[in-house]
Amino acid sequence: MGIMTAMMDEQAGWGIIQTKVNREADVRRILSEVGFKVYLPVIKKKATRFGKKVLLHVPMFPGYLFVRALTDSNYNKVRYCRGVLRVLGSRQGVWLLGDQLIQDIISREVDGIVQLDRIFEDVNIGDPVVVTEGPFEGWQGIFREHLADGERVRIMLTHVRFSTLLVVPKDFVVTGKGLAIK
């Protein structure tokens, strides 16, 4: 099965739900209480609060979560749940992710937290990556190297017409194996 399909049957996979700002946990709780299998991957993120560095647990995909077995008969229960902005899809149907993609994310969890460091164990020079935070958020690049401090990586940006290297904290980058590099 491909990553996304427009089918809506119970065997097809996971629907992608967009939530209102900072409502992912609320939507997860509500849908779980009415019997849906819901997955909200969470990561650790470094932040500064009151001048101190802290680790927060935040959604891996802010504003999104996944619902298993979304069908025509239960679509409205999800779509009109308090905190849901929309169910991603098109006129042909709801976009569904295959089980393998969700299992890949789950397999990276330790104590319920997705370990992004493990993603970088598998990255090789030349693999596509995406910057997820900072001023270059959303930009795609090609992985070049880990820097000696273990906290930063060097990538070559692919969104520009000339070659330029960028050094960013490794927490700001995720691998994008399978991405179509632009």
Secondary structure by P-SEA (a helix, b strand, c coil): cccccccccccbbbbbbbbcccaaaaaaaaaaaaccbbbbbbbbbbbbcccbbbbbbccccccccccccccccaaaaaaacccccccccccccbbbbcaaaaaaaaaacccccccaaaaaaaccccbbbbbcccccccbbbbbccccccccbbbbbbccccbbbbbbccccccccccccccc
